[in-house]
Amino acid sequence: MSEHQGAAPPKADRRPKGAVPYIVSPDCAAHIEWLKRALGAEAAGEVYHIPDDYEVAADWNKGGDPGKKPIVDAPVLINGGPVYMCDNVDHEKKTAIGEAGPQGRGFMVHLSVPDPDALWANVLKEGAKAKLDLKVQYWGAKFGVFEDPFGYQWSVSLDKE
């Protein structure tokens, strides 16, 4: 698994089709290592870290490596199935945060779709709340996060084939 410090995820969405689980972890790097040891997880692609202009909140890396940077995108395979992971990052405030934030703590489901604007309009009409507005993000891809009426987080991006 190669590491990209301060690099943005690629513009083209390379995630698998369908609904892809996205684990938001309080310590993504350590969590991945645990998954490797406990479940035989395997690296499944490149790991991307927050850009250099993001801040890291004091509560993010408690007692950890001072050179460690939060992860925004890390694909792994667990039992042959794809799972994506990240640290808790607030992209609107450009900050990696500790326990709570726009992406919560737990998991999201990611959808890569051909018309994210139509999907976005529909989910908001049906009662979802925008957590990260659907727009072209710093890495150049259209991406947004919403929370459904039941409290679950979903991310959406443009499927570029």
N, CA, C and O of each residue as an XYZ file, in Angstrom:
644
protein
N       0.859     -1.159      0.000
C       0.000      0.000      0.000
C       0.904      1.220      0.000
O       1.715      1.380      0.912
N       0.787      2.071     -0.985
C       1.614      3.266     -1.014
C       0.911      4.400     -0.270
O      -0.315      4.430     -0.161
N       1.708      5.317      0.230
C       1.197      6.421      1.039
C       1.370      7.734      0.300
O       2.398      7.961     -0.338
N       0.365      8.604      0.384
C       0.424      9.926     -0.215
C       0.212     10.952      0.887
O      -0.913     11.141      1.351
N       1.289     11.618      1.313
C       1.204     12.643      2.346
C       0.718     13.934      1.719
O       1.357     14.474      0.816
N      -0.412     14.428      2.197
C      -0.927     15.703      1.719
C      -1.438     15.673      0.299
O      -1.668     16.724     -0.300
N      -1.619     14.492     -0.246
C      -2.101     14.390     -1.616
C      -3.602     14.124     -1.607
O      -4.135     13.496     -0.692
N      -4.247     14.600     -2.614
C      -5.688     14.408     -2.741
C      -5.985     13.061     -3.375
O      -5.208     12.565     -4.191
N      -7.126     12.461     -2.995
C      -7.543     11.260     -3.715
C      -7.704     11.585     -5.202
O      -7.928     12.742     -5.560
N      -7.593     10.588     -6.058
C      -7.705     10.853     -7.498
C      -9.081     11.390     -7.861
O     -10.073     11.095     -7.193
N      -9.131     12.191     -8.939
C     -10.397     12.784     -9.377
C     -11.394     11.717     -9.800
O     -12.577     11.822     -9.476
N     -10.952     10.714    -10.502
C     -11.862      9.655    -10.929
C     -12.143      8.739     -9.742
O     -11.220      8.312     -9.049
N     -13.393      8.445     -9.517
C     -13.761      7.579     -8.413
C     -13.447      6.148     -8.787
O     -14.011      5.619     -9.744
N     -12.553      5.515     -8.046
C     -12.135      4.159     -8.356
C     -12.781      3.156     -7.417
O     -12.376      1.993     -7.385
N     -13.781      3.586     -6.649
C     -14.447      2.675     -5.741
C     -15.314      1.693     -6.522
O     -15.757      1.988     -7.632
N     -15.551      0.519     -5.929
C     -16.411     -0.458     -6.589
C     -17.836      0.080     -6.736
O     -18.233      1.012     -6.038
N     -18.586     -0.514     -7.641
C     -19.994     -0.147     -7.833
C     -20.808     -0.620     -6.632
O     -20.368     -1.482     -5.871
N     -21.986     -0.053     -6.475
C     -22.877     -0.452     -5.395
C     -22.694      0.444     -4.180
O     -22.125      1.532     -4.267
N     -23.183     -0.031     -3.062
C     -23.042      0.691     -1.800
C     -21.792      0.170     -1.108
O     -21.710     -1.009     -0.763
N     -20.824      1.048     -0.907
C     -19.530      0.652     -0.368
C     -19.398      1.125      1.080
O     -19.535      2.320      1.340
N     -19.133      0.215      2.035
C     -18.958      0.633      3.427
C     -17.703      1.488      3.592
O     -16.663      1.215      2.992
N     -17.822      2.517      4.409
C     -16.735      3.462      4.652
C     -16.635      3.653      6.160
O     -17.481      4.322      6.753
N     -15.622      3.079      6.784
C     -15.458      3.169      8.232
C     -14.750      4.471      8.585
O     -13.670      4.761      8.070
N     -15.374      5.259      9.475
C     -14.769      6.490      9.996
C     -14.197      6.130     11.362
O     -14.938      5.886     12.315
N     -12.880      6.102     11.442
C     -12.206      5.595     12.634
C     -11.543      6.711     13.438
O     -11.120      7.715     12.866
N     -11.450      6.548     14.751
C     -10.711      7.536     15.544
C      -9.197      7.441     15.334
O      -8.472      8.374     15.680
N      -8.706      6.322     14.769
C      -7.292      6.149     14.439
C      -7.213      5.157     13.284
O      -7.008      3.960     13.487
N      -7.377      5.669     12.088
C      -7.486      4.837     10.900
C      -6.270      3.929     10.698
O      -6.436      2.740     10.425
N      -5.067      4.459     10.824
C      -3.860      3.658     10.581
C      -3.787      2.483     11.554
O      -3.527      1.354     11.138
N      -4.010      2.730     12.828
C      -3.979      1.658     13.824
C      -5.123      0.674     13.599
O      -4.961     -0.532     13.786
N      -6.272      1.193     13.199
C      -7.434      0.357     12.941
C      -7.147     -0.614     11.789
O      -7.489     -1.794     11.869
N      -6.525     -0.119     10.728
C      -6.171     -0.973      9.588
C      -5.197     -2.065     10.023
O      -5.343     -3.223      9.632
N      -4.210     -1.698     10.827
C      -3.245     -2.698     11.298
C      -3.937     -3.769     12.130
O      -3.609     -4.950     12.016
N      -4.888     -3.370     12.961
C      -5.652     -4.331     13.748
C      -6.461     -5.250     12.824
O      -6.491     -6.464     13.025
N      -7.111     -4.673     11.818
C      -7.895     -5.479     10.874
C      -7.013     -6.497     10.150
O      -7.447     -7.617      9.882
N      -5.782     -6.107      9.837
C      -4.851     -7.040      9.188
C      -4.545     -8.213     10.114
O      -4.587     -9.372      9.702
N      -4.234     -7.891     11.384
C      -3.883     -8.943     12.337
C      -5.090     -9.811     12.700
O      -4.988    -11.037     12.747
N      -6.228     -9.170     12.956
C      -7.390     -9.888     13.478
C      -8.221    -10.579     12.407
O      -8.741    -11.671     12.635
N      -8.349     -9.954     11.243
C      -9.256    -10.467     10.216
C      -8.562    -10.823      8.906
O      -9.215    -11.239      7.950
N      -7.246    -10.660      8.859
C      -6.535    -10.957      7.625
C      -6.789     -9.945      6.526
O      -6.642    -10.266      5.347
N      -7.171     -8.718      6.893
C      -7.423     -7.663      5.908
C      -6.166     -7.420      5.078
O      -5.045     -7.616      5.547
N      -6.376     -6.992      3.843
C      -5.271     -6.701      2.937
C      -5.402     -5.282      2.400
O      -6.508     -4.784      2.192
N      -4.256     -4.636      2.178
C      -4.266     -3.329      1.513
C      -4.825     -3.517      0.112
O      -4.530     -4.507     -0.558
N      -5.635     -2.559     -0.326
C      -6.278     -2.698     -1.633
C      -6.047     -1.495     -2.536
O      -6.761     -1.318     -3.523
N      -5.072     -0.677     -2.218
C      -4.805      0.491     -3.052
C      -4.013      1.532     -2.290
O      -3.427      1.260     -1.242
N      -4.013      2.717     -2.841
C      -3.227      3.805     -2.272
C      -3.935      4.461     -1.094
O      -5.161      4.572     -1.074
N      -3.148      4.894     -0.114
C      -3.652      5.605      1.059
C      -3.378      7.094      0.860
O      -2.266      7.487      0.510
N      -4.401      7.916      1.085
C      -4.260      9.363      0.947
C      -4.445     10.035      2.293
O      -5.326      9.669      3.071
N      -3.594     11.032      2.560
C      -3.620     11.774      3.820
C      -4.160     13.180      3.590
O      -4.272     13.637      2.453
N      -4.492     13.857      4.681
C      -5.003     15.224      4.563
C      -3.971     16.115      3.881
O      -2.767     15.879      3.988
N      -4.450     17.140      3.180
C      -3.519     18.082      2.551
C      -2.748     18.886      3.604
O      -3.154     18.968      4.763
N      -1.659     19.460      3.186
C      -0.809     20.215      4.101
C      -1.497     21.438      4.703
O      -1.095     21.903      5.769
N      -2.543     21.974      4.030
C      -3.185     23.178      4.571
C      -4.280     22.857      5.599
O      -4.930     23.774      6.101
N      -4.494     21.586      5.918
C      -5.457     21.203      6.954
C      -4.782     21.297      8.319
O      -3.570     21.118      8.442
N      -5.583     21.579      9.335
C      -5.083     21.599     10.706
C      -5.386     20.254     11.350
O      -6.273     19.526     10.905
N      -4.648     19.937     12.390
C      -4.902     18.724     13.150
C      -5.236     19.153     14.571
O      -4.407     19.747     15.260
N      -6.461     18.849     15.008
C      -6.899     19.236     16.350
C      -6.070     18.517     17.403
O      -5.593     17.403     17.184
N      -5.908     19.165     18.539
C      -5.080     18.623     19.615
C      -5.573     17.261     20.092
O      -4.773     16.441     20.543
N      -6.876     17.011     20.000
C      -7.406     15.741     20.498
C      -7.341     14.610     19.477
O      -7.796     13.504     19.767
N      -6.786     14.857     18.284
C      -6.793     13.822     17.255
C      -5.773     12.718     17.509
O      -6.134     11.541     17.476
N      -4.531     13.054     17.758
C      -3.444     12.073     17.833
C      -2.888     12.032     19.256
O      -1.714     12.327     19.480
N      -3.726     11.672     20.198
C      -3.356     11.668     21.621
C      -2.143     10.775     21.872
O      -2.223      9.552     21.751
N      -1.035     11.393     22.220
C       0.158     10.648     22.587
C       0.799      9.868     21.455
O       1.647      9.008     21.697
N       0.409     10.153     20.234
C       0.919      9.382     19.106
C       2.142      9.999     18.460
O       2.744     10.933     18.991
N       2.490      9.473     17.332
C       3.621      9.918     16.529
C       3.368     11.344     16.046
O       2.374     11.582     15.360
N       4.241     12.307     16.384
C       4.017     13.696     15.976
C       4.040     13.904     14.464
O       3.500     14.900     13.982
N       4.645     13.004     13.711
C       4.690     13.132     12.260
C       3.519     12.474     11.547
O       3.401     12.563     10.325
N       2.661     11.821     12.301
C       1.527     11.096     11.724
C       0.484     12.068     11.180
O       0.129     13.046     11.838
N      -0.004     11.787      9.968
C      -1.035     12.636      9.363
C      -2.321     11.836      9.214
O      -2.283     10.651      8.884
N      -3.460     12.479      9.456
C      -4.735     11.786      9.302
C      -4.959     11.297      7.870
O      -4.507     11.908      6.901
N      -5.662     10.191      7.774
C      -5.968      9.546      6.505
C      -7.350      9.981      6.042
O      -8.292     10.013      6.834
N      -7.474     10.320      4.749
C      -8.785     10.667      4.194
C      -9.342      9.565      3.292
O     -10.528      9.590      2.962
N      -8.518      8.607      2.889
C      -8.989      7.568      1.991
C      -8.029      6.388      2.043
O      -6.858      6.528      1.693
N      -8.518      5.216      2.482
C      -7.680      4.024      2.555
C      -8.520      2.793      2.230
O      -9.363      2.397      3.035
N      -8.305      2.179      1.064
C      -9.063      0.981      0.709
C      -8.411     -0.290      1.261
O      -7.195     -0.461      1.186
N      -9.237     -1.169      1.810
C      -8.770     -2.470      2.272
C      -9.761     -3.536      1.802
O     -10.910     -3.239      1.475
N      -9.288     -4.778      1.777
C     -10.157     -5.914      1.503
C     -10.282     -6.718      2.791
O      -9.281     -7.066      3.417
N     -11.514     -7.007      3.176
C     -11.769     -7.851      4.337
C     -12.592     -9.033      3.837
O     -13.700     -8.859      3.330
N     -12.044    -10.227      3.984
C     -12.697    -11.433      3.494
C     -13.022    -11.304      2.006
O     -14.043    -11.814      1.543
N     -12.158    -10.625      1.263
C     -12.324    -10.462     -0.176
C     -13.219     -9.318     -0.597
O     -13.330     -9.034     -1.790
N     -13.868     -8.647      0.360
C     -14.782     -7.555      0.031
C     -14.165     -6.199      0.323
O     -13.393     -6.051      1.270
N     -14.509     -5.200     -0.498
C     -13.925     -3.866     -0.318
C     -14.550     -3.096      0.838
O     -15.766     -3.096      1.028
N     -13.681     -2.439      1.606
C     -14.083     -1.510      2.665
C     -13.132     -0.321      2.551
O     -11.925     -0.499      2.390
N     -13.670      0.870      2.632
C     -12.835      2.071      2.640
C     -12.826      2.632      4.043
O     -13.793      2.474      4.788
N     -11.729      3.292      4.408
C     -11.580      3.811      5.758
C     -10.987      5.216      5.723
O     -10.332      5.609      4.757
N     -11.230      5.963      6.798
C     -10.635      7.292      6.947
C     -10.621      7.672      8.424
O     -11.314      7.075      9.248
N      -9.813      8.680      8.729
C      -9.882      9.310     10.041
C     -11.028     10.301     10.009
O     -11.563     10.595      8.939
N     -11.412     10.818     11.161
C     -12.504     11.778     11.238
C     -11.986     13.149     10.806
O     -11.270     13.815     11.554
N     -12.353     13.562      9.596
C     -11.865     14.810      9.011
C     -13.050     15.695      8.649
O     -13.994     15.246      7.997
N     -12.997     16.940      9.072
C     -14.017     17.929      8.715
C     -13.485     18.706      7.517
O     -12.652     19.599      7.672
N     -13.968     18.364      6.311
C     -13.442     18.994      5.097
C     -13.870     20.445      4.968
O     -13.163     21.237      4.344
N     -15.008     20.816      5.540
C     -15.443     22.220      5.486
C     -14.500     23.104      6.291
O     -14.149     24.200      5.853
N     -14.088     22.633      7.465
C     -13.193     23.413      8.339
C     -11.724     23.090      8.107
O     -10.848     23.682      8.738
N     -11.450     22.146      7.196
C     -10.084     21.718      6.895
C      -9.338     21.316      8.163
O      -8.238     21.795      8.436
N      -9.968     20.423      8.931
C      -9.409     20.005     10.213
C      -9.616     18.511     10.429
O     -10.678     17.971     10.120
N      -8.603     17.854     10.957
C      -8.763     16.486     11.452
C      -9.124     16.608     12.918
O      -8.451     17.307     13.676
N     -10.187     15.926     13.316
C     -10.701     16.099     14.665
C     -10.715     14.776     15.423
O     -10.528     13.704     14.847
N     -10.939     14.881     16.719
C     -10.929     13.705     17.581
C     -12.197     12.892     17.487
O     -12.438     12.232     16.476
N     -12.994     12.929     18.502
C     -14.115     12.008     18.628
C     -15.346     12.348     17.795
O     -15.938     11.441     17.211
N     -15.752     13.595     17.714
C     -17.033     13.910     17.077
C     -16.846     14.896     15.940
O     -15.871     15.647     15.921
N     -17.756     14.898     15.009
C     -17.682     15.839     13.912
C     -18.684     15.506     12.837
O     -19.538     14.640     13.029
N     -18.596     16.184     11.702
C     -19.575     16.001     10.635
C     -19.721     14.553     10.175
O     -20.821     14.133      9.817
N     -18.647     13.794     10.176
C     -18.725     12.415      9.739
C     -18.951     11.464     10.904
O     -18.952     10.245     10.731
N     -19.142     12.028     12.090
C     -19.426     11.180     13.237
C     -18.294     10.231     13.537
O     -17.126     10.525     13.281
N     -18.654      9.093     14.082
C     -17.686      8.043     14.370
C     -18.412      6.738     14.140
O     -19.450      6.500     14.758
N     -17.927      5.930     13.317
C     -18.591      4.686     12.995
C     -18.400      4.354     11.541
O     -17.309      3.954     11.133
N     -19.444      4.513     10.747
C     -19.275      4.222      9.331
C     -20.208      5.073      8.488
O     -21.200      5.625      8.965
N     -19.854      5.153      7.231
C     -20.692      5.761      6.206
C     -20.854      4.705      5.123
O     -20.140      3.703      5.101
N     -21.791      4.943      4.238
C     -21.902      4.130      3.035
C     -21.634      5.077      1.872
O     -22.201      6.168      1.809
N     -20.767      4.658      0.954
C     -20.415      5.515     -0.176
C     -21.148      5.055     -1.428
O     -21.237      3.862     -1.717
N     -21.676      6.044     -2.172
C     -22.333      5.781     -3.456
C     -21.636      6.587     -4.542
O     -21.544      7.811     -4.458
N     -21.151      5.897     -5.551
C     -20.581      6.542     -6.724
C     -21.642      6.441     -7.811
O     -21.971      5.346     -8.268
N     -22.177      7.593     -8.223
C     -23.340      7.593     -9.127
C     -23.098      8.489    -10.339
O     -22.289      9.413    -10.266
N     -23.799      8.226    -11.469
C     -23.596      9.032    -12.668
C     -24.179     10.436    -12.560
O     -23.733     11.336    -13.272
N     -25.180     10.652    -11.676
C     -25.796     11.969    -11.527
C     -25.948     12.302    -10.036
O     -27.041     12.187     -9.481
N     -24.846     12.717     -9.391
C     -24.928     12.997     -7.959
C     -25.862     14.156     -7.627
O     -26.443     14.180     -6.542
N     -26.020     15.119     -8.537
C     -26.907     16.257     -8.263
C     -28.354     15.804     -8.123
O     -29.064     16.275     -7.235
N     -28.799     14.897     -8.987
C     -30.176     14.396     -8.918
C     -30.384     13.594     -7.635
O     -31.394     13.758     -6.951
N     -29.427     12.731     -7.314
C     -29.537     11.948     -6.088
C     -29.567     12.879     -4.876
O     -30.379     12.700     -3.969
N     -28.680     13.867     -4.868
C     -28.576     14.829     -3.761
C     -29.902     15.570     -3.556
O     -30.384     15.686     -2.430
N     -30.479     16.063     -4.637
C     -31.751     16.786     -4.547
C     -32.838     15.877     -3.979
O     -33.649     16.315     -3.163
N     -32.857     14.632     -4.399
C     -33.881     13.706     -3.939
C     -33.731     13.373     -2.462
O     -34.723     13.369     -1.733
N     -32.506     13.090     -2.002
C     -32.343     12.721     -0.590
C     -32.671     13.900      0.320
O     -33.239     13.712      1.396
N     -32.315     15.124     -0.107
C     -32.656     16.299      0.708
C     -34.170     16.502      0.735
O     -34.738     16.846      1.772
N     -34.814     16.290     -0.400
C     -36.277     16.402     -0.477
C     -36.942     15.386      0.454
O     -38.006     15.646      1.016
N     -36.302     14.230      0.609
C     -36.860     13.157      1.435
C     -36.425     13.234      2.898
O     -36.645     12.294      3.661
N     -35.805     14.358      3.293
C     -35.527     14.575      4.710
C     -34.097     14.407      5.164
O     -33.820     14.559      6.354
N     -33.170     14.099      4.266
C     -31.764     14.002      4.653
C     -31.209     15.401      4.932
O     -31.755     16.402      4.468
N     -30.117     15.452      5.695
C     -29.454     16.727      6.013
C     -28.033     16.700      5.452
O     -27.296     15.732      5.640
N     -27.670     17.765      4.770
C     -26.308     17.875      4.233
C     -25.330     18.047      5.386
O     -25.521     18.906      6.247
N     -24.276     17.221      5.401
C     -23.213     17.356      6.393
C     -21.972     17.976      5.755
O     -21.229     18.702      6.414
N     -21.753     17.694      4.487
C     -20.697     18.305      3.675
C     -21.344     18.522      2.323
O     -21.658     17.563      1.618
N     -21.545     19.781      1.957
C     -22.271     20.093      0.723
C     -21.680     19.388     -0.485
O     -20.463     19.269     -0.622
N     -22.567     18.923     -1.359
C     -22.145     18.315     -2.611
C     -21.576     19.415     -3.497
O     -22.289     20.323     -3.923
N     -20.289     19.318     -3.763
C     -19.610     20.302     -4.609
C     -18.273     19.718     -5.030
O     -17.862     18.666     -4.541
N     -17.605     20.402     -5.930
C     -16.263     19.985     -6.316
C     -15.346     20.290     -5.130
O     -15.192     21.446     -4.737
N     -14.746     19.252     -4.572
C     -13.905     19.382     -3.387
C     -12.464     19.693     -3.788
O     -12.154     19.768     -4.977
N     -11.598     19.871     -2.817
C     -10.219     20.287     -3.084
C      -9.477     19.324     -4.002
O      -8.541     19.735     -4.688
N      -9.869     18.056     -4.032
C      -9.170     17.096     -4.883
C      -9.724     17.042     -6.303
O      -9.246     16.272     -7.137
N     -10.747     17.876     -6.572
C     -11.247     18.016     -7.930
C     -12.461     17.176     -8.271
O     -12.978     17.279     -9.383
N     -12.929     16.353     -7.359
C     -14.101     15.512     -7.612
C     -15.333     16.095     -6.928
O     -15.236     16.703     -5.862
N     -16.483     15.903     -7.549
C     -17.744     16.288     -6.921
C     -18.028     15.254     -5.831
O     -18.054     14.054     -6.105
N     -18.241     15.719     -4.591
C     -18.366     14.833     -3.438
C     -19.174     15.547     -2.370
O     -19.047     16.760     -2.200
N     -19.998     14.810     -1.652
C     -20.751     15.357     -0.539
C     -21.120     14.273      0.445
O     -21.059     13.084      0.133
N     -21.507     14.697      1.648
C     -21.920     13.766      2.702
C     -23.267     14.233      3.233
O     -23.454     15.415      3.521
N     -24.209     13.294      3.361
C     -25.493     13.611      3.970
C     -25.804     12.604      5.075
O     -25.256     11.503      5.120
N     -26.712     13.029      5.970
C     -27.181     12.146      7.029
C     -28.647     11.838      6.761
O     -29.454     12.748      6.573
N     -28.988     10.554      6.743
C     -30.379     10.190      6.497
C     -31.219     10.438      7.757
O     -30.656     10.667      8.827
N     -32.541     10.397      7.653
C     -33.399     10.688      8.806
C     -33.212      9.726      9.987
O     -33.728      9.976     11.076
N     -32.482      8.636      9.775
C     -32.258      7.664     10.828
C     -30.881      7.808     11.476
O     -30.503      7.010     12.334
N     -30.130      8.843     11.054
C     -28.842      9.148     11.664
C     -27.633      8.523     11.003
O     -26.526      8.641     11.527
N     -27.807      7.855      9.856
C     -26.672      7.247      9.169
C     -26.086      8.202      8.130
O     -26.810      8.939      7.460
N     -24.761      8.170      8.015
C     -24.039      9.037      7.084
C     -23.810      8.312      5.755
O     -23.486      7.125      5.727
N     -23.982      9.045      4.667
C     -23.750      8.550      3.315
C     -22.877      9.563      2.579
O     -23.087     10.770      2.703
N     -21.900      9.078      1.814
C     -21.137      9.977      0.951
C     -21.508      9.663     -0.495
O     -21.840      8.527     -0.834
N     -21.444     10.684     -1.331
C     -21.842     10.574     -2.723
C     -20.768     11.222     -3.591
O     -20.247     12.286     -3.257
N     -20.444     10.583     -4.690
C     -19.508     11.198     -5.636
C     -19.935     10.872     -7.060
O     -20.745      9.977     -7.301
N     -19.368     11.626     -7.991
C     -19.620     11.431     -9.401
C     -18.882     10.195     -9.869
O     -17.672     10.078     -9.672
N     -19.600      9.271    -10.488
C     -19.006      8.074    -11.057
C     -18.427      8.459    -12.418
O     -19.173      8.746    -13.355
N     -17.107      8.464    -12.526
C     -16.441      8.797    -13.797
C     -15.832      7.530    -14.365
O     -14.787      7.069    -13.905
N     -16.485      6.978    -15.358
C     -15.941      5.758    -15.975
C     -15.108      6.113    -17.163
O     -14.561      5.227    -17.820
